[in-house]
Amino acid sequence: MHVYIKQIIYTSLSLSLIGISCSSEDPILSNSENNCLLDNEEENLVREFSGFAHVFQDSDPTKIDKSLDPLITYLGNAKIVGLGEGTHGTKEFYDMKHKLYRHLVLEKGFKAIVFEIPWGNALVVNDYVLNDVGDADEVINQTWYWTYDTEEVRELVRWMHDYNLDKSTEDKIYFVGCDPQGPDFKLEEKLVREYVLSIFPDSAFFISSAYQSLPIGNLSSYADDDQFIHNSNISGIQSVLQLFENQKEIFITNSSLFEYEVARMAAHLIKERERIYRIQQFGAPRDSLMAFYALWWSRILGEDAQIATWAHNLHVMDGGSFNSALMGTVLKDELDNDYINVGFSFSKGSLNAFLADRTRNAIGGTRRQTLAKPVCNSTNQLLYEVDGDQQYYIFDELGGEAATYFNNPNPFMQCGAGFNPIYVQNYVQNFPLSQSLDVLIHFDETTASELK
């Protein structure tokens, strides 16, 4: 496991909003044994929730579950479906997203899954899914983020690969990325170089000169580089993008519109990755770019192409109600009802995450941690009291006090790549969930993802 480099995926927004109240197997980090008792109002809310809950069997992607039919029908007409996750280390969340994506492909003809992983690294996975290059282990292992270097994601990728084996080119499905962050520029630069040289064989010096100052290794110190290097990169990157604009007809005539757009997207990604590391802004700028690339993939994969995105709840959410420009905010503004997002929650159980300090900086490596009991007075606790071990809620269906509750800000617990159980209340935020999400899928108890 490359815990060292597979970057801790916290945006500045995530750092301020997400964490978890959990208990480690280390006794020092254990929760106090303080039982939650519901008052009369909360007991009434649980009864209200029960009337709208769709109870389903389990998250196993290989099992058919007819109780998901209303959800697939609801999601099936969207242009983009955002699939969130309440932690970055939960098996049930990953399996359920895989299960939903299978349904959307098989029943609704969805074309691609767009992952919260670096853009170029995702294309390596896509080469396996689409063209049988490599194997699932090696292509997932190079995705840089430890959070998705799991057996659950490998199973998704294997299924996509096997699905494509007997499909015509136009019927194959894609695994692509939307994250502008990344370890370096190598994969994107290689794609641009090879594409441009295939059309203009004499342009090797031009490409080399344009990209010669880009950092080769880790980008964490790039902001400290000399201003001359920054200016050289800005100029060189723009010259390559200008080539794509000036020679568009020639490029497309000698390749295809799709190949041109993918190569141009790679050149654009290089520009934006250089910028966010140079100015050290990874919150709203990163989310806006994730939405931008998801929309780009949707457009170039076909006029009627439907896709799903795979990211944290706090990326797929519409943050308009709490003034946050998330990926989901941009997609909802752009697509309106053609964007539908799905969030995930849990009440207790295990997950993988790194140990964080009071300010959510890492003070320990990634490991399996356990939340021993629901967080008192939270939405997660109320959902735990609803009959059925797992349920989903389509917020458009809600009425009465249930609709009022979810439409207002109420305590909701979720975490990103790390947590610290000592600072429980830091990680419970008030969200108007039905203003932020269209669907919530809840598990009473979860298990940790299987890290590789």
C-alpha positions as CSV (number, residue, x, y, z in Angstrom):
1,M,0.0,0.0,0.0
2,H,1.5,3.3,-1.0
3,V,0.1,5.2,2.0
4,Y,3.0,7.7,1.7
5,I,2.2,9.2,-1.8
6,K,-1.4,8.4,-2.4
7,Q,-2.2,11.8,-1.3
8,I,-4.5,12.4,1.7
9,I,-7.6,13.6,-0.2
10,Y,-8.7,16.5,1.8
11,T,-9.7,19.8,0.1
12,S,-9.7,22.9,2.2
13,L,-13.5,22.5,2.3
14,S,-13.2,18.9,3.5
15,L,-10.8,20.0,6.2
16,S,-13.3,22.4,7.6
17,L,-16.4,20.2,7.2
18,I,-15.7,16.5,7.5
19,G,-14.4,14.1,10.1
20,I,-15.9,11.4,12.2
21,S,-16.7,10.4,15.7
22,C,-15.1,7.0,16.0
23,S,-13.4,4.7,18.5
24,S,-10.1,3.0,17.6
25,E,-9.1,-0.4,18.9
26,D,-6.5,1.6,20.8
27,P,-8.0,2.0,24.3
28,I,-6.7,5.6,24.5
29,L,-9.0,6.5,21.6
30,S,-12.1,4.7,22.8
31,N,-15.5,6.4,22.9
32,S,-17.2,6.9,26.3
33,E,-20.0,4.4,26.8
34,N,-22.8,6.9,26.9
35,N,-26.2,5.5,25.6
36,C,-28.5,7.7,23.5
37,L,-32.1,7.9,24.5
38,L,-34.7,9.2,22.1
39,D,-37.2,11.8,23.4
40,N,-40.8,11.9,22.2
41,E,-40.2,14.2,19.3
42,E,-37.4,11.9,18.1
43,E,-39.5,8.8,18.4
44,N,-42.2,10.5,16.3
45,L,-39.5,11.3,13.7
46,V,-38.4,7.7,13.6
47,R,-42.0,6.6,12.9
48,E,-42.2,9.2,10.1
49,F,-39.0,8.1,8.5
50,S,-40.2,4.5,8.6
51,G,-43.1,5.4,6.4
52,F,-40.9,6.6,3.6
53,A,-37.9,4.2,4.0
54,H,-37.2,1.8,1.2
55,V,-35.6,-1.2,2.9
56,F,-33.2,-3.2,0.7
57,Q,-31.4,-6.5,1.2
58,D,-27.7,-5.7,1.0
59,S,-24.9,-4.1,-1.0
60,D,-23.6,-7.2,-2.7
61,P,-23.1,-6.1,-6.4
62,T,-23.7,-9.6,-7.7
63,K,-27.2,-10.0,-6.1
64,I,-30.4,-8.8,-7.8
65,D,-32.5,-6.8,-5.4
66,K,-35.9,-5.7,-6.7
67,S,-36.3,-3.3,-3.8
68,L,-33.9,-1.1,-5.7
69,D,-36.2,-0.7,-8.7
70,P,-37.8,2.6,-7.5
71,L,-34.3,4.0,-7.1
72,I,-33.0,2.9,-10.5
73,T,-36.2,4.3,-12.1
74,Y,-35.6,7.6,-10.3
75,L,-31.9,7.8,-11.3
76,G,-32.3,6.4,-14.8
77,N,-33.3,9.6,-16.7
78,A,-30.5,11.8,-15.3
79,K,-27.7,13.0,-17.5
80,I,-25.3,12.7,-14.6
81,V,-25.8,10.7,-11.4
82,G,-23.5,11.7,-8.5
83,L,-22.6,8.8,-6.2
84,G,-21.2,9.9,-2.9
85,E,-19.8,8.2,0.1
86,G,-20.0,9.1,3.8
87,T,-16.4,8.0,4.4
88,H,-13.5,7.2,2.2
89,G,-13.0,3.7,3.7
90,T,-16.3,1.8,3.9
91,K,-16.9,-1.5,2.1
92,E,-20.7,-1.1,1.9
93,F,-20.6,2.3,0.3
94,Y,-18.2,1.1,-2.4
95,D,-20.1,-2.1,-3.0
96,M,-23.5,-0.3,-3.2
97,K,-22.1,2.3,-5.7
98,H,-20.8,-0.6,-7.8
99,K,-24.3,-2.3,-7.5
100,L,-26.1,0.9,-8.6
101,Y,-23.7,1.5,-11.5
102,R,-24.3,-2.0,-12.7
103,H,-28.0,-1.4,-12.7
104,L,-27.6,1.9,-14.5
105,V,-25.5,0.3,-17.2
106,L,-27.6,-2.8,-17.7
107,E,-31.0,-1.2,-17.4
108,K,-30.5,2.4,-18.4
109,G,-27.5,2.3,-20.8
110,F,-25.1,4.5,-18.7
111,K,-21.9,5.0,-20.6
112,A,-19.2,5.8,-18.0
113,I,-18.1,6.1,-14.4
114,V,-16.1,9.3,-13.6
115,F,-13.9,8.8,-10.6
116,E,-12.4,11.2,-8.0
117,I,-8.9,10.1,-9.0
118,P,-6.2,11.9,-11.0
119,W,-7.2,12.3,-14.6
120,G,-4.3,10.6,-16.3
121,N,-4.2,7.7,-13.8
122,A,-7.9,7.0,-14.5
123,L,-7.1,6.6,-18.2
124,V,-4.6,3.8,-17.3
125,V,-7.5,2.0,-15.7
126,N,-9.7,2.8,-18.7
127,D,-7.1,1.1,-21.0
128,Y,-7.7,-2.1,-19.0
129,V,-11.4,-1.7,-19.0
130,L,-11.7,-0.8,-22.7
131,N,-8.7,-2.5,-24.3
132,D,-7.7,-5.3,-21.9
133,V,-4.3,-3.7,-21.2
134,G,-2.8,-4.9,-17.9
135,D,-4.8,-6.3,-15.1
136,A,-7.1,-4.9,-12.3
137,D,-4.4,-5.1,-9.6
138,E,-1.8,-3.1,-11.4
139,V,-4.1,-0.4,-12.9
140,I,-5.8,0.3,-9.6
141,N,-2.5,0.2,-7.7
142,Q,-1.3,3.2,-9.7
143,T,-4.3,5.4,-9.1
144,W,-2.3,7.4,-6.4
145,Y,-5.1,7.6,-3.8
146,W,-5.0,4.9,-1.1
147,T,-8.8,5.4,-0.6
148,Y,-9.6,3.7,-3.9
149,D,-6.8,1.1,-3.9
150,T,-9.3,-1.4,-2.6
151,E,-10.6,-4.8,-3.5
152,E,-14.1,-3.3,-3.9
153,V,-12.9,-0.9,-6.6
154,R,-11.0,-3.8,-8.2
155,E,-14.2,-5.8,-8.4
156,L,-16.0,-2.9,-10.1
157,V,-13.1,-2.6,-12.6
158,R,-13.1,-6.3,-13.3
159,W,-16.8,-6.3,-14.0
160,M,-16.5,-3.3,-16.4
161,H,-13.6,-5.1,-18.2
162,D,-15.6,-8.3,-18.5
163,Y,-18.8,-6.5,-19.6
164,N,-16.8,-4.9,-22.4
165,L,-15.2,-8.1,-23.8
166,D,-18.1,-9.0,-26.1
167,K,-19.3,-5.4,-26.8
168,S,-18.8,-3.4,-30.0
169,T,-16.8,-0.2,-29.7
170,E,-19.9,2.0,-29.5
171,D,-21.4,-0.1,-26.7
172,K,-18.4,-0.3,-24.4
173,I,-18.4,1.5,-21.1
174,Y,-15.6,3.8,-19.8
175,F,-13.7,4.3,-16.5
176,V,-12.4,7.9,-16.5
177,G,-11.3,10.5,-14.0
178,C,-12.1,14.1,-13.2
179,D,-9.7,15.1,-10.4
180,P,-7.2,17.9,-11.4
181,Q,-4.9,16.9,-8.5
182,G,-2.2,14.4,-9.2
183,P,1.3,13.2,-8.5
184,D,3.0,14.9,-11.5
185,F,2.3,15.6,-15.2
186,K,3.8,12.5,-16.8
187,L,0.7,10.6,-18.0
188,E,-1.1,13.7,-19.3
189,E,2.1,15.0,-21.0
190,K,2.7,11.6,-22.6
191,L,-0.8,11.6,-24.0
192,V,-0.5,15.1,-25.4
193,R,3.0,14.4,-26.9
194,E,2.0,11.2,-28.6
195,Y,-1.2,12.6,-30.0
196,V,0.4,15.8,-31.4
197,L,3.4,13.8,-32.8
198,S,1.0,11.4,-34.6
199,I,-0.4,14.4,-36.6
200,F,2.6,16.7,-36.7
201,P,5.7,14.4,-36.6
202,D,8.1,17.4,-36.6
203,S,6.7,19.0,-33.4
204,A,8.8,17.1,-30.8
205,F,11.0,20.0,-30.1
206,F,8.0,22.3,-29.7
207,I,6.3,20.0,-27.1
208,S,9.5,19.4,-25.2
209,S,10.2,23.1,-25.0
210,A,6.7,23.9,-23.9
211,Y,6.7,21.4,-21.1
212,Q,10.4,21.4,-20.2
213,S,10.0,23.3,-16.9
214,L,7.2,21.2,-15.5
215,P,8.2,19.6,-12.2
216,I,9.1,15.9,-12.5
217,G,8.5,14.7,-9.0
218,N,6.1,15.5,-6.1
219,L,4.2,18.8,-6.6
220,S,4.0,19.7,-3.0
221,S,6.9,22.2,-3.2
222,Y,6.1,23.5,-6.7
223,A,4.6,26.8,-5.2
224,D,8.1,27.6,-3.9
225,D,9.8,27.4,-7.3
226,D,11.3,30.5,-8.8
227,Q,8.9,32.8,-10.5
228,F,10.8,32.4,-13.8
229,I,9.9,28.7,-13.8
230,H,6.3,29.5,-13.1
231,N,6.2,32.0,-15.9
232,S,7.9,29.6,-18.3
233,N,5.3,26.9,-17.5
234,I,2.4,29.3,-17.9
235,S,3.7,30.4,-21.3
236,G,4.6,26.9,-22.5
237,I,1.3,25.3,-21.4
238,Q,-0.7,28.0,-23.2
239,S,1.3,27.6,-26.4
240,V,0.2,23.9,-26.5
241,L,-3.4,24.8,-25.9
242,Q,-3.2,27.4,-28.7
243,L,-1.9,24.7,-31.0
244,F,-5.0,22.6,-30.3
245,E,-7.2,25.6,-31.1
246,N,-5.3,26.7,-34.2
247,Q,-5.0,23.3,-35.8
248,K,-8.4,21.8,-34.7
249,E,-9.6,20.9,-38.2
250,I,-6.3,19.2,-39.1
251,F,-6.2,17.2,-35.8
252,I,-9.8,16.0,-36.2
253,T,-9.4,15.2,-39.9
254,N,-6.4,13.0,-39.2
255,S,-7.7,11.3,-36.1
256,S,-11.3,11.7,-34.7
257,L,-13.2,14.3,-32.8
258,F,-13.2,12.0,-29.7
259,E,-9.4,11.5,-29.8
260,Y,-8.9,15.3,-30.3
261,E,-11.1,16.1,-27.3
262,V,-9.3,13.7,-25.0
263,A,-5.9,15.0,-26.0
264,R,-7.1,18.6,-25.6
265,M,-8.6,17.7,-22.2
266,A,-5.1,16.4,-21.2
267,A,-3.5,19.6,-22.3
268,H,-6.2,21.6,-20.4
269,L,-5.7,19.4,-17.3
270,I,-1.9,20.2,-17.3
271,K,-2.8,23.9,-17.3
272,E,-5.2,23.6,-14.4
273,R,-3.0,21.2,-12.3
274,E,0.0,23.6,-12.7
275,R,-2.3,26.5,-11.6
276,I,-3.8,24.9,-8.5
277,Y,-0.4,23.7,-7.2
278,R,1.2,27.0,-8.0
279,I,-1.4,29.0,-6.1
280,Q,-2.1,26.3,-3.6
281,Q,-5.9,26.4,-3.9
282,F,-7.6,23.0,-3.7
283,G,-11.1,23.6,-2.4
284,A,-13.7,25.3,-4.6
285,P,-11.3,25.5,-7.6
286,R,-10.8,21.7,-7.4
287,D,-14.5,21.0,-7.2
288,S,-15.3,23.3,-10.0
289,L,-12.8,21.6,-12.2
290,M,-14.1,18.1,-11.2
291,A,-17.5,19.3,-12.4
292,F,-16.0,20.8,-15.6
293,Y,-14.2,17.5,-16.6
294,A,-17.3,15.4,-15.7
295,L,-19.4,17.6,-18.1
296,W,-16.6,17.3,-20.7
297,W,-16.7,13.6,-20.5
298,S,-20.5,13.6,-20.7
299,R,-20.3,15.7,-23.9
300,I,-17.7,13.8,-25.8
301,L,-18.9,10.3,-25.0
302,G,-22.1,11.0,-27.0
303,E,-24.9,13.4,-27.3
304,D,-27.2,11.2,-25.2
305,A,-24.5,9.7,-23.0
306,Q,-25.4,9.2,-19.4
307,I,-22.6,9.0,-16.8
308,A,-22.2,8.6,-13.0
309,T,-19.6,10.3,-10.9
310,W,-17.9,8.6,-7.9
311,A,-16.7,10.8,-5.1
312,H,-17.2,11.8,-1.5
313,N,-20.6,13.1,-0.3
314,L,-19.1,16.6,0.0
315,H,-18.2,16.6,-3.7
316,V,-21.5,15.3,-5.1
317,M,-23.6,17.4,-2.8
318,D,-25.3,20.6,-4.0
319,G,-23.8,23.1,-1.6
320,G,-25.9,26.0,-2.6
321,S,-27.9,25.9,0.7
322,F,-24.7,26.3,2.8
323,N,-22.8,28.6,0.3
324,S,-20.3,26.1,-0.9
325,A,-19.2,25.7,-4.5
326,L,-19.0,21.9,-4.6
327,M,-18.7,19.8,-7.7
328,G,-22.4,19.0,-7.2
329,T,-23.3,22.7,-6.9
330,V,-21.8,23.3,-10.3
331,L,-23.5,20.3,-11.9
332,K,-26.8,21.2,-10.4
333,D,-26.5,24.7,-11.7
334,E,-25.6,23.5,-15.1
335,L,-28.0,20.5,-15.5
336,D,-30.8,21.3,-13.0
337,N,-32.9,18.1,-12.7
338,D,-30.7,16.3,-15.2
339,Y,-28.2,16.0,-12.3
340,I,-29.3,13.7,-9.4
341,N,-27.0,13.0,-6.4
342,V,-26.9,10.1,-4.0
343,G,-25.4,10.4,-0.5
344,F,-24.4,7.7,2.0
345,S,-24.6,7.5,5.7
346,F,-23.9,5.0,8.5
347,S,-24.5,4.8,12.3
348,K,-21.7,2.6,13.5
349,G,-19.1,0.1,12.4
350,S,-15.6,0.0,11.0
351,L,-13.8,2.0,8.3
352,N,-10.4,2.8,7.1
353,A,-8.9,6.3,7.7
354,F,-5.7,7.9,8.9
355,L,-5.6,9.2,12.5
356,A,-5.9,13.0,12.6
357,D,-5.1,15.7,15.2
358,R,-7.4,18.5,16.4
359,T,-6.9,20.3,13.1
360,R,-7.4,17.1,11.1
361,N,-3.8,16.8,10.0
362,A,-2.4,13.3,9.9
363,I,-0.7,12.1,13.1
364,G,-1.0,8.3,12.3
365,G,-1.1,6.1,9.3
366,T,-4.2,4.6,7.6
367,R,-5.8,1.8,9.6
368,R,-9.0,0.1,10.4
369,Q,-11.0,2.1,13.0
370,T,-14.4,1.4,14.7
371,L,-17.3,3.6,15.6
372,A,-18.8,1.7,18.5
373,K,-22.2,3.4,18.6
374,P,-24.3,6.0,16.9
375,V,-23.6,9.7,17.6
376,C,-26.3,10.9,19.9
377,N,-28.8,13.5,18.6
378,S,-27.6,13.0,15.0
379,T,-29.5,12.1,11.9
380,N,-27.4,8.9,11.8
381,Q,-28.8,7.9,15.2
382,L,-32.4,8.5,14.2
383,L,-31.9,6.4,11.0
384,Y,-30.4,3.6,13.2
385,E,-33.7,3.4,15.0
386,V,-35.7,2.8,11.7
387,D,-36.7,-0.8,11.1
388,G,-34.3,-2.5,8.6
389,D,-30.5,-2.7,8.6
390,Q,-30.3,-0.6,5.5
391,Q,-32.7,1.8,3.8
392,Y,-32.8,4.5,1.2
393,Y,-34.8,7.7,1.0
394,I,-35.9,9.5,-2.1
395,F,-36.4,13.0,-0.7
396,D,-39.0,13.9,-3.3
397,E,-41.2,11.3,-1.8
398,L,-41.1,12.6,1.7
399,G,-44.0,14.5,3.4
400,G,-45.0,15.6,6.8
401,E,-42.5,15.9,9.6
402,A,-40.0,13.8,7.7
403,A,-39.9,16.3,4.9
404,T,-39.6,19.2,7.3
405,Y,-36.7,17.5,9.2
406,F,-34.6,16.7,6.2
407,N,-35.3,20.2,4.7
408,N,-33.8,21.9,7.7
409,P,-30.2,21.8,9.0
410,N,-29.7,18.9,11.4
411,P,-26.6,17.2,12.8
412,F,-25.1,14.7,10.3
413,M,-21.9,12.8,10.8
414,Q,-19.5,11.8,8.0
415,C,-15.7,11.7,7.5
416,G,-13.1,12.0,4.8
417,A,-9.7,10.4,4.6
418,G,-9.1,10.8,8.4
419,F,-10.7,11.3,11.8
420,N,-10.0,11.5,15.4
421,P,-12.6,10.2,17.9
422,I,-11.4,12.4,20.7
423,Y,-12.9,15.5,18.9
424,V,-16.3,14.0,18.2
425,Q,-18.4,17.2,17.9
426,N,-15.9,18.7,15.4
427,Y,-17.1,16.2,12.9
428,V,-20.9,16.5,13.2
429,Q,-22.1,19.3,10.9
430,N,-25.6,20.6,10.4
431,F,-26.8,19.8,6.9
432,P,-30.2,20.4,5.2
433,L,-29.9,17.0,3.6
434,S,-32.9,17.2,1.2
435,Q,-31.6,20.5,-0.1
436,S,-28.1,19.0,-0.7
437,L,-29.0,15.5,-1.8
438,D,-31.7,13.9,-3.8
439,V,-31.3,10.4,-2.3
440,L,-29.8,9.2,1.0
441,I,-28.7,5.5,1.4
442,H,-28.2,4.5,5.0
443,F,-26.5,1.5,6.6
444,D,-27.0,0.9,10.3
445,E,-23.6,-0.9,10.6
446,T,-20.7,-0.9,8.1
447,T,-17.3,-2.6,7.7
448,A,-14.0,-1.3,6.5
449,S,-13.0,-1.4,2.9
450,E,-10.4,-4.0,1.9
451,L,-7.2,-2.1,1.3
452,K,-4.6,-3.6,-1.0
